[in-house]
Amino acid sequence: MSSGFGSDPIFQARLTPDNAKLLVRNSSSANQKFPLNQIRAIIGRSDAPMSIADIDLTECKIDNKSAISRRHAVIEWVEGKLQIIDLDSTNGTFVNGKKLLTTAPRQPSSPEILKTGDIIKLGNLELEVIADG
């Protein structure tokens, strides 16, 4: 029997642009939240002077390493559903332990639909999809 509402599909909150967030689960930035209220957002590292990541994970380091590509993944709302696509990152994107695979070299992966409680791993960084607010 489940102890938390988020892990129980019956009580799982519906994700919307108003409540969806990414919660950092590990690293120096644990518990930081990133809102997912944009139609499309690039997840990665922003290296000055060129800032290309909408969700900047530059400060989310484990053992002084980032392992996150500058353009690691894209997260977007399509037909009312939240999805993530790996942008051919160096260290991969995983959802609940499953690696997002590309269909051809140097191409993005197929999209993966996200729901509340899903765990996303970008390199060595873990994020949880939450409904907050």
C-alpha positions as CSV (number, residue, x, y, z in Angstrom):
1,M,0.0,0.0,0.0
2,S,1.3,3.4,-1.0
3,S,2.1,6.0,1.7
4,G,2.2,9.1,-0.4
5,F,-0.4,10.7,-2.7
6,G,2.1,11.4,-5.5
7,S,3.1,7.7,-5.9
8,D,-0.5,6.4,-5.9
9,P,-2.0,6.7,-9.4
10,I,-5.5,7.2,-7.9
11,F,-4.4,10.4,-6.1
12,Q,-1.8,11.5,-8.7
13,A,-2.2,15.2,-9.4
14,R,-2.8,16.2,-13.0
15,L,0.1,18.2,-14.4
16,T,-0.6,21.6,-15.8
17,P,1.7,24.5,-16.8
18,D,0.4,26.2,-13.6
19,N,1.6,23.5,-11.2
20,A,4.3,21.4,-12.9
21,K,7.8,21.7,-11.5
22,L,11.1,19.9,-11.6
23,L,12.5,19.2,-8.1
24,V,16.2,18.6,-7.8
25,R,16.7,15.4,-5.7
26,N,20.5,15.4,-5.3
27,S,23.5,17.7,-5.8
28,S,24.5,20.9,-4.2
29,S,21.1,22.3,-5.3
30,A,18.8,19.6,-3.7
31,N,15.2,20.8,-3.2
32,Q,15.5,23.6,-5.7
33,K,12.4,23.8,-7.9
34,F,12.1,24.8,-11.6
35,P,8.7,25.8,-12.9
36,L,7.6,24.1,-16.1
37,N,5.3,26.9,-17.3
38,Q,6.8,27.5,-20.7
39,I,5.5,25.8,-23.8
40,R,9.0,24.6,-24.6
41,A,12.2,24.9,-22.4
42,I,15.7,23.8,-23.1
43,I,17.3,22.0,-20.1
44,G,21.1,22.3,-19.7
45,R,24.0,24.4,-18.6
46,S,24.5,28.1,-19.5
47,D,28.1,29.1,-19.9
48,A,28.7,32.8,-20.0
49,P,28.6,34.8,-22.2
50,M,26.3,32.6,-24.2
51,S,23.1,31.6,-22.3
52,I,21.1,28.9,-24.1
53,A,19.4,27.0,-21.3
54,D,15.9,28.0,-20.2
55,I,16.3,25.7,-17.2
56,D,19.9,26.3,-16.2
57,L,21.4,23.5,-14.2
58,T,24.9,24.9,-14.1
59,E,25.0,25.0,-10.3
60,C,23.6,21.5,-9.8
61,K,26.8,19.6,-9.4
62,I,27.7,16.4,-7.8
63,D,31.3,15.9,-6.6
64,N,32.2,19.2,-8.5
65,K,31.1,17.6,-11.8
66,S,28.2,18.6,-13.9
67,A,27.7,15.8,-16.5
68,I,25.0,17.9,-18.0
69,S,25.3,19.0,-21.6
70,R,24.8,22.7,-22.6
71,R,21.7,21.6,-24.6
72,H,20.9,18.4,-22.7
73,A,17.1,17.9,-23.2
74,V,13.9,19.8,-24.1
75,I,10.8,19.6,-22.0
76,E,7.6,20.8,-23.6
77,W,3.8,20.8,-23.4
78,V,2.1,19.1,-26.4
79,E,-1.7,18.6,-26.5
80,G,-1.9,19.2,-22.7
81,K,0.8,16.6,-21.8
82,L,4.3,17.2,-20.6
83,Q,7.1,15.4,-22.5
84,I,10.8,15.3,-22.5
85,I,13.2,14.7,-25.4
86,D,17.0,14.0,-25.1
87,L,19.0,16.3,-27.4
88,D,21.7,13.8,-28.2
89,S,23.4,14.6,-24.8
90,T,26.7,13.2,-23.9
91,N,25.6,11.4,-20.7
92,G,22.0,10.6,-21.6
93,T,18.5,11.3,-20.3
94,F,16.7,8.7,-18.3
95,V,13.0,8.6,-17.1
96,N,12.4,6.1,-14.3
97,G,15.6,4.3,-15.2
98,K,14.8,4.0,-18.9
99,K,17.2,5.7,-21.3
100,L,15.7,7.8,-24.0
101,L,17.2,6.5,-27.2
102,T,17.7,8.3,-30.5
103,T,16.6,6.7,-33.8
104,A,19.7,8.0,-35.6
105,P,23.1,9.5,-34.7
106,R,23.1,13.2,-33.8
107,Q,19.3,13.2,-33.6
108,P,16.9,13.9,-30.7
109,S,15.2,11.0,-28.9
110,S,11.6,10.1,-29.2
111,P,9.5,12.0,-26.7
112,E,8.6,10.5,-23.4
113,I,5.4,11.6,-21.7
114,L,5.9,12.6,-18.1
115,K,3.6,12.3,-15.1
116,T,3.7,13.3,-11.4
117,G,6.4,11.4,-9.5
118,D,8.5,10.5,-12.5
119,I,12.3,10.6,-11.9
120,I,14.4,12.2,-14.6
121,K,18.1,11.6,-14.6
122,L,20.4,13.9,-16.6
123,G,23.9,12.6,-16.4
124,N,24.3,12.2,-12.6
125,L,21.6,14.7,-11.6
126,E,18.2,13.4,-10.5
127,L,15.0,15.5,-10.8
128,E,11.5,14.6,-9.9
129,V,8.4,15.8,-11.7
130,I,6.0,17.3,-9.1
131,A,2.7,19.1,-9.1
132,D,3.2,22.0,-6.7
133,G,0.8,24.8,-6.2
